[in-house]
Amino acid sequence: QLGLEPNTPLGQAYLIPYKNHGKLECQFQIGYKGLIDMVYRNDNIKTVQAQCVYGNDVFEYELGLEPKLVHKPAIKDRGELLLVYALWKAKNGGYGFEV
C-alpha cells in the first residue's frame, strides 16, 4: 500500500519478527530511507535531510516566530556526537526543522 519494498538493500522497510504472548508475529516497520522516499513523493518538497552535530561543530538554533538553524561542521576532529536534526524545505520557500 505504501509502495515500499521490505527487507531489501534499499532500506525502505523491514519485516521484523516479535513474540507476542509467546506467539511469533511479524511487524512492518518503515526505515528512515522509506520515510524520505515518501516525503519526496510530495511535489512541493524541495529537500529533506538529517544531520549529526558533533562537539567541535559550530551549531546554533532558535525556535519561535523566526526560527533559525546554522550548522558548520568542523573540518577534522569533530568530537563527540551531541545532537541530531532533520530539516525540510518546500519549493515555495517554506521550511521546518526538528533538533
C-alpha positions as protocol buffer text, in pm:
chain_id: "A"
residue {
  index: 1
  type: GLN
  ca { x: 0 y: 0 z: 0 }
}
residue {
  index: 2
  type: LEU
  ca { x: 286 y: 241 z: 74 }
}
residue {
  index: 3
  type: GLY
  ca { x: 494 y: 136 z: -225 }
}
residue {
  index: 4
  type: LEU
  ca { x: 794 y: 48 z: -8 }
}
residue {
  index: 5
  type: GLU
  ca { x: 998 y: -270 z: -53 }
}
residue {
  index: 6
  type: PRO
  ca { x: 1065 y: -458 z: 271 }
}
residue {
  index: 7
  type: ASN
  ca { x: 1394 y: -631 z: 353 }
}
residue {
  index: 8
  type: THR
  ca { x: 1594 y: -507 z: 53 }
}
residue {
  index: 9
  type: PRO
  ca { x: 1924 y: -316 z: 32 }
}
residue {
  index: 10
  type: LEU
  ca { x: 1713 y: -3 z: -33 }
}
residue {
  index: 11
  type: GLY
  ca { x: 1639 y: 11 z: 342 }
}
residue {
  index: 12
  type: GLN
  ca { x: 1285 y: 137 z: 288 }
}
residue {
  index: 13
  type: ALA
  ca { x: 1104 y: -101 z: 522 }
}
residue {
  index: 14
  type: TYR
  ca { x: 1154 y: -414 z: 729 }
}
residue {
  index: 15
  type: LEU
  ca { x: 953 y: -715 z: 839 }
}
residue {
  index: 16
  type: ILE
  ca { x: 1060 y: -774 z: 1199 }
}
residue {
  index: 17
  type: PRO
  ca { x: 965 y: -1087 z: 1399 }
}
residue {
  index: 18
  type: TYR
  ca { x: 844 y: -1029 z: 1755 }
}
residue {
  index: 19
  type: LYS
  ca { x: 700 y: -1253 z: 2023 }
}
residue {
  index: 20
  type: ASN
  ca { x: 352 y: -1150 z: 2136 }
}
residue {
  index: 21
  type: HIS
  ca { x: 232 y: -1353 z: 2436 }
}
residue {
  index: 22
  type: GLY
  ca { x: 466 y: -1634 z: 2331 }
}
residue {
  index: 23
  type: LYS
  ca { x: 343 y: -1636 z: 1971 }
}
residue {
  index: 24
  type: LEU
  ca { x: 579 y: -1523 z: 1692 }
}
residue {
  index: 25
  type: GLU
  ca { x: 434 y: -1237 z: 1486 }
}
residue {
  index: 26
  type: CYS
  ca { x: 567 y: -1021 z: 1205 }
}
residue {
  index: 27
  type: GLN
  ca { x: 555 y: -641 z: 1225 }
}
residue {
  index: 28
  type: PHE
  ca { x: 608 y: -396 z: 941 }
}
residue {
  index: 29
  type: GLN
  ca { x: 847 y: -110 z: 1022 }
}
residue {
  index: 30
  type: ILE
  ca { x: 932 y: 179 z: 794 }
}
residue {
  index: 31
  type: GLY
  ca { x: 1302 y: 264 z: 772 }
}
residue {
  index: 32
  type: TYR
  ca { x: 1426 y: 622 z: 758 }
}
residue {
  index: 33
  type: LYS
  ca { x: 1503 y: 582 z: 386 }
}
residue {
  index: 34
  type: GLY
  ca { x: 1140 y: 480 z: 331 }
}
residue {
  index: 35
  type: LEU
  ca { x: 1021 y: 790 z: 515 }
}
residue {
  index: 36
  type: ILE
  ca { x: 1244 y: 1007 z: 296 }
}
residue {
  index: 37
  type: ASP
  ca { x: 1113 y: 836 z: -20 }
}
residue {
  index: 38
  type: MET
  ca { x: 756 y: 906 z: 90 }
}
residue {
  index: 39
  type: VAL
  ca { x: 834 y: 1273 z: 162 }
}
residue {
  index: 40
  type: TYR
  ca { x: 978 y: 1321 z: -189 }
}
residue {
  index: 41
  type: ARG
  ca { x: 651 y: 1192 z: -338 }
}
residue {
  index: 42
  type: ASN
  ca { x: 507 y: 1531 z: -241 }
}
residue {
  index: 43
  type: ASP
  ca { x: 575 y: 1760 z: -539 }
}
residue {
  index: 44
  type: ASN
  ca { x: 600 y: 2062 z: -307 }
}
residue {
  index: 45
  type: ILE
  ca { x: 910 y: 1931 z: -124 }
}
residue {
  index: 46
  type: LYS
  ca { x: 1246 y: 2058 z: -246 }
}
residue {
  index: 47
  type: THR
  ca { x: 1476 y: 1889 z: 8 }
}
residue {
  index: 48
  type: VAL
  ca { x: 1474 y: 1683 z: 325 }
}
residue {
  index: 49
  type: GLN
  ca { x: 1785 y: 1600 z: 531 }
}
residue {
  index: 50
  type: ALA
  ca { x: 1902 y: 1456 z: 859 }
}
residue {
  index: 51
  type: GLN
  ca { x: 2240 y: 1558 z: 1005 }
}
residue {
  index: 52
  type: CYS
  ca { x: 2457 y: 1483 z: 1306 }
}
residue {
  index: 53
  type: VAL
  ca { x: 2609 y: 1760 z: 1519 }
}
residue {
  index: 54
  type: TYR
  ca { x: 2939 y: 1695 z: 1699 }
}
residue {
  index: 55
  type: GLY
  ca { x: 3106 y: 1877 z: 1987 }
}
residue {
  index: 56
  type: ASN
  ca { x: 3352 y: 2076 z: 1774 }
}
residue {
  index: 57
  type: ASP
  ca { x: 3098 y: 2182 z: 1509 }
}
residue {
  index: 58
  type: VAL
  ca { x: 2952 y: 2533 z: 1510 }
}
residue {
  index: 59
  type: PHE
  ca { x: 2581 y: 2487 z: 1575 }
}
residue {
  index: 60
  type: GLU
  ca { x: 2311 y: 2740 z: 1661 }
}
residue {
  index: 61
  type: TYR
  ca { x: 1936 y: 2716 z: 1652 }
}
residue {
  index: 62
  type: GLU
  ca { x: 1643 y: 2926 z: 1763 }
}
residue {
  index: 63
  type: LEU
  ca { x: 1275 y: 2850 z: 1781 }
}
residue {
  index: 64
  type: GLY
  ca { x: 981 y: 3089 z: 1776 }
}
residue {
  index: 65
  type: LEU
  ca { x: 827 y: 3309 z: 1511 }
}
residue {
  index: 66
  type: GLU
  ca { x: 1155 y: 3339 z: 1322 }
}
residue {
  index: 67
  type: PRO
  ca { x: 1329 y: 3002 z: 1362 }
}
residue {
  index: 68
  type: LYS
  ca { x: 1698 y: 2981 z: 1276 }
}
residue {
  index: 69
  type: LEU
  ca { x: 1937 y: 2691 z: 1214 }
}
residue {
  index: 70
  type: VAL
  ca { x: 2312 y: 2725 z: 1148 }
}
residue {
  index: 71
  type: HIS
  ca { x: 2544 y: 2424 z: 1125 }
}
residue {
  index: 72
  type: LYS
  ca { x: 2910 y: 2447 z: 1024 }
}
residue {
  index: 73
  type: PRO
  ca { x: 3079 y: 2107 z: 1064 }
}
residue {
  index: 74
  type: ALA
  ca { x: 3436 y: 2104 z: 1193 }
}
residue {
  index: 75
  type: ILE
  ca { x: 3690 y: 2013 z: 925 }
}
residue {
  index: 76
  type: LYS
  ca { x: 3858 y: 1747 z: 1140 }
}
residue {
  index: 77
  type: ASP
  ca { x: 3831 y: 1606 z: 1491 }
}
residue {
  index: 78
  type: ARG
  ca { x: 3460 y: 1679 z: 1512 }
}
residue {
  index: 79
  type: GLY
  ca { x: 3437 y: 1544 z: 1867 }
}
residue {
  index: 80
  type: GLU
  ca { x: 3156 y: 1350 z: 2036 }
}
residue {
  index: 81
  type: LEU
  ca { x: 2807 y: 1322 z: 1890 }
}
residue {
  index: 82
  type: LEU
  ca { x: 2581 y: 1578 z: 2062 }
}
residue {
  index: 83
  type: LEU
  ca { x: 2262 y: 1621 z: 1860 }
}
residue {
  index: 84
  type: VAL
  ca { x: 2078 y: 1506 z: 1551 }
}
residue {
  index: 85
  type: TYR
  ca { x: 1844 y: 1723 z: 1346 }
}
residue {
  index: 86
  type: ALA
  ca { x: 1616 y: 1690 z: 1048 }
}
residue {
  index: 87
  type: LEU
  ca { x: 1504 y: 1964 z: 813 }
}
residue {
  index: 88
  type: TRP
  ca { x: 1279 y: 2010 z: 514 }
}
residue {
  index: 89
  type: LYS
  ca { x: 1237 y: 2285 z: 260 }
}
residue {
  index: 90
  type: ALA
  ca { x: 945 y: 2338 z: 24 }
}
residue {
  index: 91
  type: LYS
  ca { x: 962 y: 2475 z: -329 }
}
residue {
  index: 92
  type: ASN
  ca { x: 752 y: 2773 z: -217 }
}
residue {
  index: 93
  type: GLY
  ca { x: 1019 y: 2874 z: 38 }
}
residue {
  index: 94
  type: GLY
  ca { x: 859 y: 2723 z: 348 }
}
residue {
  index: 95
  type: TYR
  ca { x: 1081 y: 2518 z: 577 }
}
residue {
  index: 96
  type: GLY
  ca { x: 1097 y: 2346 z: 911 }
}
residue {
  index: 97
  type: PHE
  ca { x: 1338 y: 2157 z: 1133 }
}
residue {
  index: 98
  type: GLU
  ca { x: 1348 y: 1946 z: 1446 }
}
residue {
  index: 99
  type: VAL
  ca { x: 1655 y: 1913 z: 1668 }
}
